[in-house]
Amino acid sequence: MGRKTANVILNTAFGQPTMAVDTHIFRVSNRTRIAPGKNVVDVEQKLLRHVPKEFLHDAHHWLILHGRYTCVARRPRCGSCVIEDLCEYKEKVDI
């Protein structure tokens, strides 16, 4: 079992304030500069420092869904993004 899977289980099954960083969370964190990092451990540590504990359980899901449906890899839907004005992604797409 890897780090991400362990954190998913801790977060969802046991309600622990963890952050499982997958490809979606990694992308959103770096594009928006919320928690930029060179690897998933860097991003995880920054998110754990910046996201209040009471939001960690939900933030994990919110970031995944945002990366899955709005801030997608190849053609992000910047025009429908609620945080577009805060985003520092240089290659924004008008959709």
N, CA, C and O atoms as CSV, one atom per row, in Angstrom:
chain,resi,resn,atom,element,x,y,z
A,1,MET,N,N,0.847,-1.157,0.000
A,1,MET,CA,C,0.000,0.000,0.000
A,1,MET,C,C,0.901,1.231,0.000
A,1,MET,O,O,1.870,1.314,0.755
A,2,GLY,N,N,0.558,2.185,-0.867
A,2,GLY,CA,C,1.339,3.409,-0.970
A,2,GLY,C,C,0.798,4.527,-0.090
A,2,GLY,O,O,-0.225,4.384,0.580
A,3,ARG,N,N,1.511,5.629,-0.112
A,3,ARG,CA,C,1.180,6.798,0.710
A,3,ARG,C,C,-0.218,7.336,0.414
A,3,ARG,O,O,-0.987,7.623,1.332
A,4,LYS,N,N,-0.545,7.472,-0.889
A,4,LYS,CA,C,-1.851,8.028,-1.258
A,4,LYS,C,C,-2.981,7.131,-0.759
A,4,LYS,O,O,-3.944,7.617,-0.166
A,5,THR,N,N,-2.869,5.843,-0.993
A,5,THR,CA,C,-3.905,4.903,-0.574
A,5,THR,C,C,-4.064,4.911,0.946
A,5,THR,O,O,-5.185,4.901,1.453
A,6,ALA,N,N,-2.963,4.929,1.661
A,6,ALA,CA,C,-3.020,4.971,3.123
A,6,ALA,C,C,-3.728,6.238,3.594
A,6,ALA,O,O,-4.544,6.190,4.514
A,7,ASN,N,N,-3.415,7.372,2.963
A,7,ASN,CA,C,-4.060,8.626,3.347
A,7,ASN,C,C,-5.548,8.639,2.985
A,7,ASN,O,O,-6.356,9.205,3.720
A,8,VAL,N,N,-5.910,8.029,1.874
A,8,VAL,CA,C,-7.335,7.935,1.504
A,8,VAL,C,C,-8.084,7.142,2.566
A,8,VAL,O,O,-9.163,7.548,2.998
A,9,ILE,N,N,-7.524,6.022,2.985
A,9,ILE,CA,C,-8.171,5.185,3.992
A,9,ILE,C,C,-8.276,5.931,5.320
A,9,ILE,O,O,-9.328,5.920,5.959
A,10,LEU,N,N,-7.187,6.578,5.736
A,10,LEU,CA,C,-7.218,7.345,6.983
A,10,LEU,C,C,-8.268,8.450,6.921
A,10,LEU,O,O,-8.998,8.680,7.885
A,11,ASN,N,N,-8.337,9.132,5.774
A,11,ASN,CA,C,-9.252,10.265,5.616
A,11,ASN,C,C,-10.703,9.821,5.551
A,11,ASN,O,O,-11.544,10.327,6.294
A,12,THR,N,N,-11.002,8.879,4.668
A,12,THR,CA,C,-12.399,8.532,4.416
A,12,THR,C,C,-12.950,7.494,5.391
A,12,THR,O,O,-14.101,7.605,5.813
A,13,ALA,N,N,-12.165,6.502,5.753
A,13,ALA,CA,C,-12.671,5.444,6.624
A,13,ALA,C,C,-12.566,5.798,8.115
A,13,ALA,O,O,-13.426,5.431,8.916
A,14,PHE,N,N,-11.496,6.515,8.466
A,14,PHE,CA,C,-11.258,6.788,9.881
A,14,PHE,C,C,-11.388,8.259,10.255
A,14,PHE,O,O,-11.193,8.618,11.417
A,15,GLY,N,N,-11.714,9.119,9.287
A,15,GLY,CA,C,-11.946,10.526,9.572
A,15,GLY,C,C,-10.720,11.303,10.035
A,15,GLY,O,O,-10.850,12.349,10.671
A,16,GLN,N,N,-9.539,10.798,9.720
A,16,GLN,CA,C,-8.307,11.482,10.125
A,16,GLN,C,C,-8.041,12.678,9.212
A,16,GLN,O,O,-8.314,12.609,8.013
A,17,PRO,N,N,-7.510,13.773,9.761
A,17,PRO,CA,C,-7.222,14.959,8.949
A,17,PRO,C,C,-5.951,14.774,8.121
A,17,PRO,O,O,-4.887,15.277,8.481
A,18,THR,N,N,-6.073,14.057,7.021
A,18,THR,CA,C,-4.937,13.812,6.128
A,18,THR,C,C,-5.263,14.348,4.745
A,18,THR,O,O,-6.400,14.728,4.466
A,19,MET,N,N,-4.264,14.373,3.891
A,19,MET,CA,C,-4.459,14.828,2.516
A,19,MET,C,C,-3.793,13.813,1.594
A,19,MET,O,O,-2.568,13.704,1.555
A,20,ALA,N,N,-4.600,13.086,0.866
A,20,ALA,CA,C,-4.089,12.127,-0.105
A,20,ALA,C,C,-3.901,12.864,-1.428
A,20,ALA,O,O,-4.876,13.264,-2.065
A,21,VAL,N,N,-2.672,13.039,-1.832
A,21,VAL,CA,C,-2.394,13.810,-3.041
A,21,VAL,C,C,-2.304,12.873,-4.242
A,21,VAL,O,O,-1.378,12.071,-4.364
A,22,ASP,N,N,-3.291,12.998,-5.119
A,22,ASP,CA,C,-3.273,12.240,-6.371
A,22,ASP,C,C,-2.902,13.196,-7.494
A,22,ASP,O,O,-2.528,14.341,-7.239
A,23,THR,N,N,-3.002,12.738,-8.721
A,23,THR,CA,C,-2.620,13.563,-9.868
A,23,THR,C,C,-3.475,14.818,-9.977
A,23,THR,O,O,-2.974,15.865,-10.389
A,24,HIS,N,N,-4.754,14.736,-9.617
A,24,HIS,CA,C,-5.646,15.892,-9.705
A,24,HIS,C,C,-5.264,16.954,-8.674
A,24,HIS,O,O,-5.155,18.134,-9.006
A,25,ILE,N,N,-5.064,16.538,-7.437
A,25,ILE,CA,C,-4.695,17.476,-6.382
A,25,ILE,C,C,-3.318,18.071,-6.661
A,25,ILE,O,O,-3.093,19.259,-6.426
A,26,PHE,N,N,-2.412,17.262,-7.154
A,26,PHE,CA,C,-1.071,17.743,-7.492
A,26,PHE,C,C,-1.146,18.841,-8.564
A,26,PHE,O,O,-0.500,19.882,-8.447
A,27,ARG,N,N,-1.941,18.591,-9.601
A,27,ARG,CA,C,-2.096,19.557,-10.691
A,27,ARG,C,C,-2.746,20.851,-10.203
A,27,ARG,O,O,-2.236,21.938,-10.475
A,28,VAL,N,N,-3.853,20.748,-9.495
A,28,VAL,CA,C,-4.560,21.937,-9.005
A,28,VAL,C,C,-3.669,22.736,-8.055
A,28,VAL,O,O,-3.612,23.962,-8.144
A,29,SER,N,N,-2.989,22.064,-7.169
A,29,SER,CA,C,-2.133,22.752,-6.195
A,29,SER,C,C,-1.002,23.512,-6.874
A,29,SER,O,O,-0.644,24.607,-6.440
A,30,ASN,N,N,-0.445,22.948,-7.922
A,30,ASN,CA,C,0.644,23.621,-8.634
A,30,ASN,C,C,0.139,24.712,-9.573
A,30,ASN,O,O,0.731,25.790,-9.639
A,31,ARG,N,N,-0.933,24.452,-10.292
A,31,ARG,CA,C,-1.458,25.471,-11.214
A,31,ARG,C,C,-1.948,26.710,-10.479
A,31,ARG,O,O,-1.688,27.836,-10.904
A,32,THR,N,N,-2.647,26.503,-9.389
A,32,THR,CA,C,-3.217,27.633,-8.659
A,32,THR,C,C,-2.217,28.243,-7.686
A,32,THR,O,O,-2.445,29.328,-7.152
A,33,ARG,N,N,-1.121,27.553,-7.461
A,33,ARG,CA,C,-0.083,27.980,-6.508
A,33,ARG,C,C,-0.585,27.933,-5.071
A,33,ARG,O,O,-0.028,28.598,-4.198
A,34,ILE,N,N,-1.637,27.149,-4.819
A,34,ILE,CA,C,-2.146,26.968,-3.460
A,34,ILE,C,C,-1.091,26.263,-2.608
A,34,ILE,O,O,-0.841,26.637,-1.462
A,35,ALA,N,N,-0.482,25.239,-3.194
A,35,ALA,CA,C,0.555,24.482,-2.489
A,35,ALA,C,C,1.507,23.893,-3.523
A,35,ALA,O,O,1.513,22.682,-3.739
A,36,PRO,N,N,2.312,24.739,-4.163
A,36,PRO,CA,C,3.203,24.229,-5.209
A,36,PRO,C,C,4.285,23.320,-4.632
A,36,PRO,O,O,4.790,23.533,-3.530
A,37,GLY,N,N,4.616,22.312,-5.410
A,37,GLY,CA,C,5.671,21.392,-4.978
A,37,GLY,C,C,6.166,20.575,-6.142
A,37,GLY,O,O,5.480,20.410,-7.151
A,38,LYS,N,N,7.389,20.057,-5.984
A,38,LYS,CA,C,7.992,19.254,-7.054
A,38,LYS,C,C,7.507,17.812,-7.035
A,38,LYS,O,O,7.629,17.099,-8.031
A,39,ASN,N,N,6.958,17.383,-5.906
A,39,ASN,CA,C,6.454,16.018,-5.806
A,39,ASN,C,C,5.249,15.999,-4.874
A,39,ASN,O,O,4.927,17.004,-4.241
A,40,VAL,N,N,4.591,14.854,-4.794
A,40,VAL,CA,C,3.348,14.762,-4.024
A,40,VAL,C,C,3.569,14.958,-2.532
A,40,VAL,O,O,2.682,15.457,-1.839
A,41,VAL,N,N,4.728,14.578,-2.029
A,41,VAL,CA,C,5.001,14.755,-0.607
A,41,VAL,C,C,5.110,16.245,-0.279
A,41,VAL,O,O,4.583,16.698,0.737
A,42,ASP,N,N,5.791,17.004,-1.135
A,42,ASP,CA,C,5.884,18.464,-0.948
A,42,ASP,C,C,4.496,19.093,-0.907
A,42,ASP,O,O,4.186,19.884,-0.016
A,43,VAL,N,N,3.674,18.733,-1.876
A,43,VAL,CA,C,2.319,19.295,-1.963
A,43,VAL,C,C,1.501,18.887,-0.742
A,43,VAL,O,O,0.803,19.716,-0.159
A,44,GLU,N,N,1.583,17.627,-0.357
A,44,GLU,CA,C,0.846,17.147,0.819
A,44,GLU,C,C,1.226,17.950,2.063
A,44,GLU,O,O,0.349,18.407,2.795
A,45,GLN,N,N,2.513,18.124,2.303
A,45,GLN,CA,C,2.972,18.843,3.497
A,45,GLN,C,C,2.493,20.298,3.494
A,45,GLN,O,O,2.096,20.824,4.533
A,46,LYS,N,N,2.530,20.939,2.336
A,46,LYS,CA,C,2.068,22.328,2.248
A,46,LYS,C,C,0.566,22.431,2.471
A,46,LYS,O,O,0.096,23.339,3.157
A,47,LEU,N,N,-0.185,21.504,1.894
A,47,LEU,CA,C,-1.638,21.522,2.099
A,47,LEU,C,C,-1.981,21.277,3.565
A,47,LEU,O,O,-2.889,21.911,4.103
A,48,LEU,N,N,-1.268,20.370,4.211
A,48,LEU,CA,C,-1.524,20.100,5.622
A,48,LEU,C,C,-1.233,21.328,6.485
A,48,LEU,O,O,-1.884,21.533,7.510
A,49,ARG,N,N,-0.268,22.136,6.079
A,49,ARG,CA,C,0.037,23.365,6.827
A,49,ARG,C,C,-0.980,24.465,6.584
A,49,ARG,O,O,-1.261,25.261,7.480
A,50,HIS,N,N,-1.541,24.518,5.363
A,50,HIS,CA,C,-2.385,25.648,4.984
A,50,HIS,C,C,-3.889,25.421,5.097
A,50,HIS,O,O,-4.643,26.376,5.280
A,51,VAL,N,N,-4.326,24.194,4.993
A,51,VAL,CA,C,-5.762,23.904,5.068
A,51,VAL,C,C,-6.125,23.659,6.537
A,51,VAL,O,O,-5.536,22.787,7.175
A,52,PRO,N,N,-7.076,24.409,7.075
A,52,PRO,CA,C,-7.487,24.186,8.470
A,52,PRO,C,C,-7.969,22.747,8.670
A,52,PRO,O,O,-8.624,22.176,7.798
A,53,LYS,N,N,-7.638,22.171,9.828
A,53,LYS,CA,C,-7.958,20.765,10.111
A,53,LYS,C,C,-9.427,20.433,9.888
A,53,LYS,O,O,-9.755,19.360,9.381
A,54,GLU,N,N,-10.309,21.353,10.266
A,54,GLU,CA,C,-11.744,21.048,10.148
A,54,GLU,C,C,-12.193,20.911,8.687
A,54,GLU,O,O,-13.279,20.395,8.423
A,55,PHE,N,N,-11.369,21.367,7.741
A,55,PHE,CA,C,-11.720,21.261,6.319
A,55,PHE,C,C,-10.958,20.169,5.584
A,55,PHE,O,O,-11.247,19.907,4.416
A,56,LEU,N,N,-9.999,19.528,6.230
A,56,LEU,CA,C,-9.155,18.558,5.527
A,56,LEU,C,C,-9.937,17.396,4.935
A,56,LEU,O,O,-9.655,16.977,3.812
A,57,HIS,N,N,-10.898,16.873,5.653
A,57,HIS,CA,C,-11.666,15.741,5.114
A,57,HIS,C,C,-12.360,16.130,3.824
A,57,HIS,O,O,-12.288,15.399,2.837
A,58,ASP,N,N,-13.025,17.263,3.819
A,58,ASP,CA,C,-13.742,17.705,2.624
A,58,ASP,C,C,-12.816,18.291,1.564
A,58,ASP,O,O,-13.056,18.105,0.371
A,59,ALA,N,N,-11.768,18.991,1.976
A,59,ALA,CA,C,-10.851,19.618,1.017
A,59,ALA,C,C,-10.240,18.580,0.090
A,59,ALA,O,O,-10.031,18.836,-1.096
A,60,HIS,N,N,-9.958,17.416,0.637
A,60,HIS,CA,C,-9.418,16.321,-0.167
A,60,HIS,C,C,-10.357,16.021,-1.349
A,60,HIS,O,O,-9.909,15.901,-2.489
A,61,HIS,N,N,-11.638,15.904,-1.066
A,61,HIS,CA,C,-12.622,15.602,-2.107
A,61,HIS,C,C,-12.858,16.795,-3.028
A,61,HIS,O,O,-12.984,16.622,-4.240
A,62,TRP,N,N,-12.919,17.995,-2.472
A,62,TRP,CA,C,-13.141,19.199,-3.286
A,62,TRP,C,C,-12.026,19.381,-4.310
A,62,TRP,O,O,-12.288,19.676,-5.476
A,63,LEU,N,N,-10.783,19.203,-3.870
A,63,LEU,CA,C,-9.648,19.386,-4.786
A,63,LEU,C,C,-9.625,18.309,-5.870
A,63,LEU,O,O,-9.328,18.593,-7.031
A,64,ILE,N,N,-9.939,17.084,-5.486
A,64,ILE,CA,C,-9.983,16.009,-6.489
A,64,ILE,C,C,-11.054,16.317,-7.535
A,64,ILE,O,O,-10.792,16.236,-8.735
A,65,LEU,N,N,-12.244,16.664,-7.089
A,65,LEU,CA,C,-13.333,16.941,-8.024
A,65,LEU,C,C,-13.034,18.162,-8.893
A,65,LEU,O,O,-13.357,18.174,-10.081
A,66,HIS,N,N,-12.422,19.176,-8.309
A,66,HIS,CA,C,-12.063,20.362,-9.093
A,66,HIS,C,C,-11.063,19.984,-10.190
A,66,HIS,O,O,-11.178,20.445,-11.326
A,67,GLY,N,N,-10.088,19.150,-9.846
A,67,GLY,CA,C,-9.102,18.706,-10.828
A,67,GLY,C,C,-9.663,17.737,-11.852
A,67,GLY,O,O,-9.183,17.675,-12.984
A,68,ARG,N,N,-10.657,16.996,-11.467
A,68,ARG,CA,C,-11.248,16.008,-12.358
A,68,ARG,C,C,-12.199,16.634,-13.379
A,68,ARG,O,O,-12.273,16.181,-14.521
A,69,TYR,N,N,-12.930,17.683,-12.964
A,69,TYR,CA,C,-13.976,18.217,-13.832
A,69,TYR,C,C,-13.778,19.650,-14.314
A,69,TYR,O,O,-14.371,20.035,-15.322
A,70,THR,N,N,-12.970,20.444,-13.635
A,70,THR,CA,C,-12.781,21.835,-14.042
A,70,THR,C,C,-11.341,22.097,-14.456
A,70,THR,O,O,-11.086,22.526,-15.582
A,71,CYS,N,N,-10.418,21.849,-13.574
A,71,CYS,CA,C,-8.994,22.109,-13.842
A,71,CYS,C,C,-8.376,20.837,-14.429
A,71,CYS,O,O,-7.434,20.272,-13.874
A,72,VAL,N,N,-8.924,20.406,-15.554
A,72,VAL,CA,C,-8.499,19.153,-16.179
A,72,VAL,C,C,-7.125,19.315,-16.824
A,72,VAL,O,O,-6.676,20.431,-17.083
A,73,ALA,N,N,-6.478,18.208,-17.074
A,73,ALA,CA,C,-5.080,18.227,-17.514
A,73,ALA,C,C,-4.849,18.933,-18.847
A,73,ALA,O,O,-4.042,19.860,-18.919
A,74,ARG,N,N,-5.531,18.518,-19.884
A,74,ARG,CA,C,-5.179,19.018,-21.223
A,74,ARG,C,C,-5.855,20.327,-21.595
A,74,ARG,O,O,-5.212,21.213,-22.157
A,75,ARG,N,N,-7.125,20.463,-21.294
A,75,ARG,CA,C,-7.856,21.701,-21.626
A,75,ARG,C,C,-8.680,22.143,-20.422
A,75,ARG,O,O,-9.884,21.897,-20.355
A,76,PRO,N,N,-8.010,22.802,-19.468
A,76,PRO,CA,C,-8.748,23.226,-18.276
A,76,PRO,C,C,-9.892,24.161,-18.642
A,76,PRO,O,O,-9.787,24.966,-19.568
A,77,ARG,N,N,-10.962,24.041,-17.911
A,77,ARG,CA,C,-12.160,24.864,-18.146
A,77,ARG,C,C,-12.088,26.124,-17.293
A,77,ARG,O,O,-12.881,26.316,-16.372
A,78,CYS,N,N,-11.129,26.970,-17.617
A,78,CYS,CA,C,-10.852,28.164,-16.813
A,78,CYS,C,C,-12.054,29.104,-16.741
A,78,CYS,O,O,-12.291,29.717,-15.700
A,79,GLY,N,N,-12.800,29.226,-17.811
A,79,GLY,CA,C,-13.944,30.128,-17.835
A,79,GLY,C,C,-15.039,29.757,-16.855
A,79,GLY,O,O,-15.825,30.615,-16.454
A,80,SER,N,N,-15.105,28.486,-16.461
A,80,SER,CA,C,-16.129,28.060,-15.507
A,80,SER,C,C,-15.548,27.802,-14.120
A,80,SER,O,O,-16.216,27.223,-13.263
A,81,CYS,N,N,-14.328,28.224,-13.901
A,81,CYS,CA,C,-13.644,27.996,-12.629
A,81,CYS,C,C,-13.982,29.112,-11.641
A,81,CYS,O,O,-13.873,30.293,-11.969
A,82,VAL,N,N,-14.392,28.733,-10.434
A,82,VAL,CA,C,-14.777,29.726,-9.427
A,82,VAL,C,C,-13.580,30.458,-8.821
A,82,VAL,O,O,-13.749,31.493,-8.177
A,83,ILE,N,N,-12.384,29.933,-9.021
A,83,ILE,CA,C,-11.199,30.610,-8.493
A,83,ILE,C,C,-10.274,31.108,-9.609
A,83,ILE,O,O,-9.080,31.318,-9.391
A,84,GLU,N,N,-10.835,31.292,-10.791
A,84,GLU,CA,C,-10.020,31.730,-11.932
A,84,GLU,C,C,-9.269,33.019,-11.627
A,84,GLU,O,O,-8.116,33.170,-12.033
A,85,ASP,N,N,-9.902,33.949,-10.919
A,85,ASP,CA,C,-9.258,35.220,-10.627
A,85,ASP,C,C,-8.081,35.073,-9.659
A,85,ASP,O,O,-7.235,35.964,-9.587
A,86,LEU,N,N,-8.014,33.978,-8.923
A,86,LEU,CA,C,-6.908,33.726,-8.003
A,86,LEU,C,C,-5.838,32.825,-8.597
A,86,LEU,O,O,-4.744,32.704,-8.046
A,87,CYS,N,N,-6.149,32.201,-9.707
A,87,CYS,CA,C,-5.272,31.213,-10.325
A,87,CYS,C,C,-4.101,31.888,-11.038
A,87,CYS,O,O,-4.263,32.906,-11.710
A,88,GLU,N,N,-2.927,31.299,-10.874
A,88,GLU,CA,C,-1.732,31.838,-11.507
A,88,GLU,C,C,-1.268,30.997,-12.703
A,88,GLU,O,O,-0.146,31.161,-13.183
A,89,TYR,N,N,-2.131,30.104,-13.177
A,89,TYR,CA,C,-1.776,29.257,-14.319
A,89,TYR,C,C,-1.616,30.123,-15.560
A,89,TYR,O,O,-2.559,30.794,-15.978
A,90,LYS,N,N,-0.436,30.109,-16.142
A,90,LYS,CA,C,-0.099,31.004,-17.251
A,90,LYS,C,C,-0.787,30.640,-18.561
A,90,LYS,O,O,-0.966,31.499,-19.425
A,91,GLU,N,N,-1.171,29.386,-18.714
A,91,GLU,CA,C,-1.751,28.928,-19.975
A,91,GLU,C,C,-3.264,28.752,-19.863
A,91,GLU,O,O,-3.806,27.743,-20.312
A,92,LYS,N,N,-3.940,29.722,-19.272
A,92,LYS,CA,C,-5.386,29.644,-19.092
A,92,LYS,C,C,-6.095,29.493,-20.423
A,92,LYS,O,O,-5.640,29.991,-21.453
A,93,VAL,N,N,-7.212,28.799,-20.379
A,93,VAL,CA,C,-7.989,28.527,-21.575
A,93,VAL,C,C,-9.367,29.168,-21.420
A,93,VAL,O,O,-10.014,29.006,-20.386
A,94,ASP,N,N,-9.814,29.892,-22.440
A,94,ASP,CA,C,-11.139,30.510,-22.394
A,94,ASP,C,C,-12.179,29.559,-22.929
A,94,ASP,O,O,-12.373,29.457,-24.140
A,95,ILE,N,N,-12.851,28.861,-22.035
A,95,ILE,CA,C,-13.925,27.933,-22.420
A,95,ILE,C,C,-15.104,28.217,-21.542
A,95,ILE,O,O,-16.140,27.565,-21.670
